[in-house]
């Protein structure tokens, strides 16, 4: 968030750049899953983004990323917080991280940590109060008020922490800075976000309330409160309940509060809306004056008072028009012009003269009091000339009684002559036909466009008699919904007509489980599309098999009958009725049943052509010796030599494949072993940036002339020799206590460096 633009991440992995009016300026496809956090540097030139599809859950750029000599950033994941090296790990998922100047604050399951990058020291750990709340449902909110003041909101608790310099006499082995909690208090609701406003706080609350009629709590509208923190509490300055879409379904974690420093702009973010809050300005003051004056005079209406109000209001509207703020001027017309339809029409024509009919269109009267139809038609035609989407929006928002429907229908039809495939115009025309109760026309357009509202239109206006000749179109569009509609309205749609419509389009009912309810009716159609019958029987788990078997036997469909019979009966039918050894072998392979192979061999043993087929095909499924031993001596087998050669060739091929696999396995094992050895033999860089994992001080002494001893494990964790824990139970073997605690395995490899 900067003063120039907003960076907004979605649950579907997209990032949008918006200007401060909410217009999309750029769009990026970052990931197929949700965006967790976005971080911008102070210049707004660089954006750090992290999503749900990797180990990084949250990210923060160095505030001066653009101008810094080092392009630094920190990331937090499921286990650790890292910059160029690991700053912290072992306390659960990092859920939030914020960087300000030389201080980095992050939150995990235990609490909030603050790290000083200038001294490479962790300053403090601020524990969270209510550990019973799930941290994923009630996440921690962090906000830097300035370079040394951190505001923490978690659950219903708020803490204001001041980072201060420690007196040199008190330092000893302590960090050079410490944190003092200058204010801590509990709030009535759960905190979804917070931001500073001068010496006050802006809090975004997630609200649960008790209903008088229902014992359970329900989610209310979120609240935006301004409070004055005190040492042991707070004072409420103002409170507003915000209306956002679907607030009844939102959780605490679904809201965010961001702010733009220096402008007192606050952005309330919810899954469906972004609400902008700002301090009141002069325009708001004028609105307030006008509103108060009209309320005062509502009971005793005086012409003089009304004229004074009108004069002030018109002067203000003229001023806004002159400075080019057309949208605000149009919005003020609602308050200033009120119910004076004559003045309204004058203003509309003035906005037409200056080419700003679009600006005033959304504020026109559309209730009990309304302008002449010609006014609304004039605006609709203006949109129709330049903005089809805007025209469609007005048609959806404006009641159909505001204008002459047929006039607009004709205007849309004229534009469609120039652009006959324009989906926006066609959809809008269908809506106009619906307003005019010409549902058949609307239905034709919706079907042509494959529009999702076609089924709603049919149900709402009972158009079932109009779709009996359009069933194929409906199923081509969305077979699932079409079938549901046919099954749910069998009393309104002739089943015979459905069958007749589908007769020549078998692909629409084969492979569909729900259409199997029509099987009795469709039985007469099975013989018309036999190639698709067997796939249908295989895929349809709800098909009544007895009925299908009866149909297949009546029509002598052997393959389909075989599928529906038991395995042994099916094999017998293939052998006796089809006399096709290849199909029998294929069937036995599909079933992979030893008893079937035995039946097949027994049936074939006195049929030389069948024996030849078996010898050529069963080598990889059954031991050929079993078949050869059972052949009667003296039986003449066609092409026996070729069959035996093939069996031997298949056997040799299997031996070669096994030997090849063995060679590859040995070579891969040797290669991986050599790679592991090379990896473990590599040196590990140790410099002034490296820290001891036990005492968190620099691993190298400030005076390199001193004697020192350092231990570095292959897992890259480093310790001063004196900071290492006592050796384990195995003599001469030292383990890394961090990796051992995480059950990563025995990090026993160790390098020692002494001086």
N, C-alpha and C positions, 0 to 999 in steps of 0.2 A: 504494500500500500504506500503510495507517495502522493504528492499534490498533483502529479501530472496524469496518473492513470491508476486503474485498479487491475490487479491480477487475480483472477477467480478460477479456482480448481473445482472440478465436478466429480461426482461419484463414478463417472464413466471414463475417467482418465483424460479429459480434455482441459486445456487451460485457455481462458479467454482474457484478452486485454481489453478493458473498457475505459472510455473517458469518464470524467466525473459526472457526466449526465447519464451514464449507463449505456452508451452506444458501444457496440462491439467494434474494435479497431483491428484486432488480430485474433487468430485462433490457431492453437497448436494441438496436434494429436500426440500426447505424451505416452499414454499407457492404456491398456484395456481395463484397468481397475482404478479404484478411487485415488484421488490426490489427497495426501495427508497434510502437507504443509508447504507453504510458499514463502520464500524469504527474498527481500530486495535490499540492495545496498542503498546508502543515503542519496546517491545520484539518480537512482532509478534506472541505471544502464544495464544492470545485471540482475538476473532472476535465478534463484535456486529453487528447484522443484523436487519433491520426493513423492513416491506413490506406494501403493500397498503391495506391489509385485516383487519387491526386493527386501534386503535386510535393512535398508535405511527407512526409518519411519518418519523422522523429522529432520529439518535442516535449517541452518542459519548462516548467512554470509557475514564476513567481516563488514562492519558499517561503512568502512572506506575501501571496499573491495576494488573499486575502479582506480583509486589513486594510490593504493598501498603497493609497496614493493613486493610484498608476498600476497599472492592470491589465496587468502585463507578462508576456510569455512569449516563449520563443525556439523557432524551428522550424529543422529541418535537412532539406535536400532532396538531390536528385541533384547539385547544384552548389554550394550555398551554405548558410551558417548566417545566419539573420536574426532581429532583434528588431524594433524600429521601423524600423531600417535594416539594411543588410547588414553583418554583423560580419566575415565571412570567405567567400571563394569561390575557386574555381579549382584545388582539390586533390582532386576526386572526391567521391563520395557521402558524406554525413554519416551514420554508422551508429549513433551513440549520443550523447546529450547529457544532462548532469546539472547541476542548478543547486543551489548551496548558499550561502546568505547573499548576499554580493556577488560570488561567483565562479561562472563558468560553464565547464564542461569539456566538450569534444566530441571525437569521434574521426572521422577520415576515412582515406583510403587511405595517407596519409603518416605520420600519428601522432596524438598527442593534444595539443590546444591548451587553454590556460587563459586566460580573459578576465576582467578586473576591471571590473565595471560602474560602480564608484564613481569610477574614474579614466579609464574608457573606454580602457583600454590592454590589449593582449594581452601576457601575462606571459612565456609560454614556449611551446616546441614540444618535446614528448617523442616522439622518433622510435620507431617500432616496430622490434623486433629482427629477427624472422624474416619478411622480405618475401616469401619463397617461398610462404607459406601464403595461400590465398585468403581475403580479408577477409570475403566473404559466407558462407563455410563455417565460418570460425573467427573470429567477431566479437569486437570489443574489449568487455571488461567494465569499467565505471567505477563507483566507489563512493566517496562522501565519508565518511570516518570521523568528522570533525568539520568545523568551519568553515574549517580551514586544511590539512587532510590528505586528499589524494586517493590512492586505491588503484587501480592499473591492472593488469588481467590481460589478456594477449593471447597467443594460442597457448599456449606452455608457460612464458611469462615473466611475472614479477610485479615491479612497481615500486611503492614507497611514496614519494609525493612530498609534501614539506612546503612550503607557501607561506609565505615569510618577508618581513619588512620590510627594505628596503635602507637601509643607512646613508646619511644625507643627503650626506656628503662624497663618496660614490661614485656619486651619482645621475647628474649631468651630464644627458645626453639619454636615460638609461635609464629603464625603468618603475620606479615606486616600490616594487614588490615583485619577488621572484624566487623560483624554485623550486629546492629542494635534494632530490635523490634520497637518502633516508636508508637505504633498503634495496632491493636488487635481487637476484633469484635466479631460477634455472630450476627448474621442477618436472618430475616424471617423466611427467605426463600433460597433456592439453590442458585449458585453463580454460574452463568454461562460465559461471561466476559466482563472485563473492566478496562477503564481508560482514565487518564488524568484530565482534569479540566481546571486549570490554574491550581489553587490549593484544595480543590474539591475532587470527588471521584464520580465517574459515570459508571453505573453498574447495570448489567443486563441480567435479569433474573428469569430462571425457569420456574414456573408457578404451578403448584398442585393445590387444589382446593377440595374441600368436602362439600358434597351436594346434600341438599335437604331431603332429596327423594331417593338417593342411592347411597348405600353405606360406603362404597369404595370411593377413593379419591379420583378426580379427573383432572386432565391437563387444561389449564386456563391459558389466556393470552399471555405472552411474555411481557415483562415490565422493564421499562428503562427509567431508572431512578438516578437523581443527582443527590449525593450525600456529602456532608461535611465530616471528615474523620476527626475524632477526638482521642485523647490518650487511652481512654477506657470505654469507648463506644463511638456513636456517630449521631449526627442530626440529619434528618431527611429534609432536603430542600425542595424537591419536586418529584413527582411520580407519574408516569404515563403507561397505560396498557396499550400494547401494539397489536394491531390486527394484521396477521400474516396468514397466508393460505395454509390450510391443513394443520393449524396449531394444535388441534385436538390430538393429532397423531405423533407430534414431535416429542423427542426426549431432550434432556439437558444438553447432551453432546451434539445435538443438531443445530445449536445456535452458536454464533461467534460475534464478537464485537471488535471491530478494528477502527483506528482513528488516524486522522491526518494531522501531524504535528504542525502547529502554527496557524491552522485554519479553523479549529474547533468544528471539524467535520467528523461525524461518527457514522459508521456503516454497520447496521445490524443485518447479519447474514443468516438466512434460514434455508432449508432445502428447496423452497419454492419462491422466495422473495429476497430482495435486498432493499432494506429501508435506510434512507439517508436522514440523519438527524443533524440539525445545525442550530446555532444560536439565532434568536429572533433578530430581524433587521428592520429597517425603516418601513419596508412594504408591509411587514406583519403589523407594525404599529398603526399604519393607516387603516388596514383591514379591521383592526380592533376598534379604532375610533368610529369607523362607519357602523360596525356591528353594534356597538354600545349605544350610539345615537339612535339607530333604527329601533332597537329594543325599547329605548326610553319613550319613543314617540308612537309605538305601535297601538296604544290604547286611545290616544288623542292625536289623530292624524292632522297635522297642520301643513297647508300648502307651502308656507314659507320655509318650514323646517325641511320638508321633502326637497324643495328646490335647492336649498343649501347643500344637502347631502348629494344631490344629483350633480350640482356644479363642482363640488370637490371631486366626486368620483369620475366625472367626465374629463376634468382637467388632468387627473392622474392617468386615465387611460390614454389621453392624447400624448402625455409626456412619455409613456411607455412605447407607444407607436413611433414617436419621433426618434427615440433612441434605438429602435429596431428590436425591442423585446416583445415580439408579437404574441408569443405564447402566454406570457404573463398578462399582457393587455387583454387577450381573449378570455383568460380565466377571471380577470377582475370584472368582466361584463356580467357574469352571473350575479355578483354581489351588487353591482352598481345599477344595472338595468332592471333587475328583478323581474316583475311581471308585465312590464311595459313592452308589449309586442311591437309597437310602432318604432320605438327606439332600437329594439333588437334588429328589426329589418333594416333600419338605417345603417347600423353598425355592420351588418352582413354585407351590404352593398359597398360600404367603405373598405372592408377587408378584401372584397372582390377587386376593387379599383387598384389596390396596392399589391394584388397578387398573393394574398394570404388567406384564401378561403379555407385551406387545410388547417390553419392554426385555430380558427374559430369553430371548426366543425364539431369537435368533441365537447364543446361547452353549450351548444344550442339547447333551448328548451325542448323536452321530449315527453313531458308528462301530461297532465290534464290541460295545461296551457301550452299551446304550440303555435308555430308560425304557419304561414300559408304553405301548402304542398309545393308550390313552385320554388320556394326558398331551398327546401331540402333537395329537390330535384336538381336545382342549379349546382349545389355542392357535389351531389353524386356524379353529375356529368363532368365536373371539374376533375374529380378523382379518376373517373373512367378514361379521361384523356391522357393522364400522366402516371397513374399509380393504381394498377389492378389490385394489388394486395390491400392498399388502403381502402379502395372501393369495397372489396369483399368484407373487410372488417366493419365498415359502416353498415353494410347490409345485415350483418349478424347482430350488431349492437342496436341499431335503430328499429323501433317497432314498425311493422309493415304499414300501419295506418298513417304514418307521417307523410307519405308520398303516394302518387298514383302508380300502382304496381305495374300496370300494363305499359305505361310510358317508359319505365326503367327496363322492363323486359325487352321492349323494342330496341332501346338503346344498346343493350348488351348484345342482342342478336345482330345488330349492325356491325359491332366491333368483331363479332365472331366470324363474319364474312371475310374479314381481313386476316384473322388468326384463328382458324376453325379448330385447332387442337389445343388451344390454351386451356390448361386444366383449371386455373383460377377462375377464369370467366365461366367455364362450363359448370363448375361447382356452384358458383354464385347464381347462375341461371337456374340450376336445380332448386336452390333454396328459394328463389323468387317464385318458381312454380309451386313449391310446397306452401308458401304463404297464400297463394292464389287457389289452393286446393286442387291443383292440376297434377295429381300424384302420379298418373301414368307417365307424363312427360318427365317428371323428376326422376322416376324409377329408371327410365331409359338412359338418362344421362349418368346416373350413379352406376348402372351396370356397365356402361361404356367406359367409365373412368375407373371401374373396379374400386369404388369408394367404400370405405368401411361403414358408412352410415346407411348403406342400402338395406341391411337387415333390420335396423331400427325403424326405418321408414315403413317397411312391410308390416312389421308388428304393430306399430303405432296407429297406422291407418287401415289395418285389416285388408291388405292388398293381395291376399292369397289367390283370389280368382284371377288376378292379373299376371301371376308368375307361372301358371301351369305350362306355358309354352316357353318359359325362360329358365327351366330347371338346369339345363346344361350350362347356360351362362353363369348361373349362380354357383354351380359346382366347379366350373373352371376357375372362378374367382376365389372362392374359399370353400373347399369341399367340407371341411369340418363343420363350419357354421351352417352350411346348406343342409347337411345330413341331420344335424340337431333340429333345425327348423322343420324338416320333413317329418321327422319322427315325433316331434312335439305337437304337430298340427295335422295328424292323419285324418281327423274329422273334417278338416277344411280343405285338404288337398287330395284329389283322387289318386289312390295308389296305382290304379291301372294307368292313369296318365303319366305318373312318375316312371313306371316300368317302360311305357311306350317311348318316353323321352330319352331314357337311358339305353334303350335297346341297341342303338348303333354306336354307343360310346362305352364299351365295356371297361376301358381303363379307368372310368370314373367310379365304378363300384367294386372291381376286383381290388384286393389288398386293403379294403376298408372294413374294419371290424364292425362298425355300427350298421353298415348297409346289409350285413348278414341277416338282420331282422327281416329283410325283404326276400330272403332266400327262396321261400316257397313261390313267391311271384317271379323271381328271377330264374327259377329252375328251367323254365322253358327257353331261357336265353343262353344257357350254358353251352349248348351244342353249336352256337353261332360263333363262339370265340374260344375254341378248344385250346389254342396255344397258351392262353392266359389262365386256364382253369387250374392247372396243377400249381402254379405259383400262388394262386388265390387260396387253395386248400392248405398249402404249407404255411401261409402267413396268418390266416384267419383262425385265431384261437377260439372264437365264439361260434364258429360254423357248426350247425347240427350235423355230425358226421353220419348218422344213420340215414338221414334224408339224402345227403350227398352220395353215399354209397349206393343207395337205391337208384338214384338218377344215373350214376356212372355205369352200373350193371345193366340197366335198361338199354342204354346206348352203346353197350359193349366197349366202354372206354377202359382198356386193360391197364394202361399205365396209371391212370387215376385210381382205378380200383385197387391196384397193387399198393399204392400209397396208403389207402384207407384200411387195408387189411392188416392182420398181425404179421410179424416178420416171416415166420415159417410158412404160413399160408400164402403170403405174397411171393416168396421165393418159389414155392411149388407152382404157382400160377405162371410166373415168368418162364420157368423151365418147360412146363407142360403145354401151355397155350401159346406162348410167344416162341418158344424154342430158341431163345436168343441168349447164348452163353455170355456174350459181352455185357448185356444188360444185367444178367444174373450176377456176374462178377462185380459190376459197378454197384449193384444193390448191396452185395455182401461187404464191399469196401465201405459204403456209407454207414452200415449198421455196426461194423467192426465187432462181430459176435462170433466166437469160436464155434458155437453150435451150428451157425449158419454155414460156415466154411465146411464143417463136417458133412452137413446135409448136401451141400453143393458137390463135394467130392464123391459122396456115395451115389448121388444121382448120375454123375458124369462118368463113373468108372467103367461102364460098359458102352460108352459112346465115344469113339475115337476123336471126332471133331471137337467134342467138348473137352476132352483131355488136352488136346493141342492148345485150346484157348486158355485152359487153366495153367499149363506149363509156361505160357507166354506172359501171364499177368499176375500170378500169385507170389512171385519170388520175394517181394518185400512185405507180405502179409502172413504167409504160411510157409513153413519149411517145405521146399519142393520134394525132399526125400520121402515125406509122409505120403505124397501122391505117387511117387515113382514106385515105392515098395508095394503099393496096392494094384498096380497095373498087371493084368493077367499076362503070363508068359505067352509069347507068340502073337499077341494082339498087334495088328498093324496100325501104327499111329502116324497120321499125315505130318510131314515136315518135322519128325522127331529130332533129327540131328540139329536143325536150326534152333529148335526150342531148347535143347540141352546146351548148345553153344551160348544162347542168350542167358540161361541160368548161370553158367560159369562166368560169363562176362559181368553180370550184375553182382555176383559174389566178389569178383576181383575189384570191381568199382567200389564196393563198400569197404573192402580192406584198404584201398588207396585213400579213400576219404578219411578213414580213421587215422591212418598214418600221417596224412596231411594236417589234420586237426591237432594231433599230438605235437608235431613239429612247431606249429604256430603257437600252441600253448607254452611250450618250453621257451621259445624265443621271446614271447611277450613277458613271461615271468622273469627271465634274465634281464631284459631291457628295463623293466620296472624296478628290479633290485638295484641295478646300476644307477638308475635315476635317483632312487632313494638315497643311495650312498653318496652320490655327488651333492645332493641337496643338504645332507647332514654335515658334509665336509666344508661347506661354504662358511666364510667368515661373516660376522655380524657387526654392523656399524654401531659404534658407541661414540657419541659426541656430547657436547654440552646441553643438547636438547633432551637427552635421555634421562629418565628418572628412575629411582629405586622404587620397586613396586611395594615395598614394605613401609619405608619412611617418607616416600614421595619427594625426597630431596634429589638434587642433581646427582647423577651416578658418578660424575667426575668431580674431584675436589677443585676448589677455586685456585689453589696453588698446586700446579702440576708437578712441582718439585717434591712434594710430600709422597711418602709411601702409601699405596692404597691397593686394595684387592677387590675385584669385581667378579661376580658369577653371572654368566649369561646362559640361559637354557635354550634348547633348540626351538622352543615355542616362542622365543623372542622376549620373554620376561626377564628383567634384569634385577639384581640385588647387590647391595654391598655385602661383602663376605660376612661382616658382623651382623647383618640384618637377616641372614638366612635362618630359617627355623632349624631345630635340632634334626640330625639325620634320622631316617626311618629305621625300620627293623632290619633291613638288608644292609649288611656292612659294606661300606665303600660306595653305596648308591644314594644319590641325593635327588629328591623329587621337587618339582615346582609346586608349591603349595596352592597356587591359584588354579592351575590346570587340574591338579588332583582333586580339589574341592568341586570342580565342575565335571568330574568324571570324564575328562577328555582322554584319559589314558595315561600311561606312565611317562611323563615328560622328563625322563631320567638323563637324556643327553645333556651334557653341561660343558661349557667352555669357561676357563678361568683366565683372568688377566690380572697380573700383579706388577707392581712397580715399587 
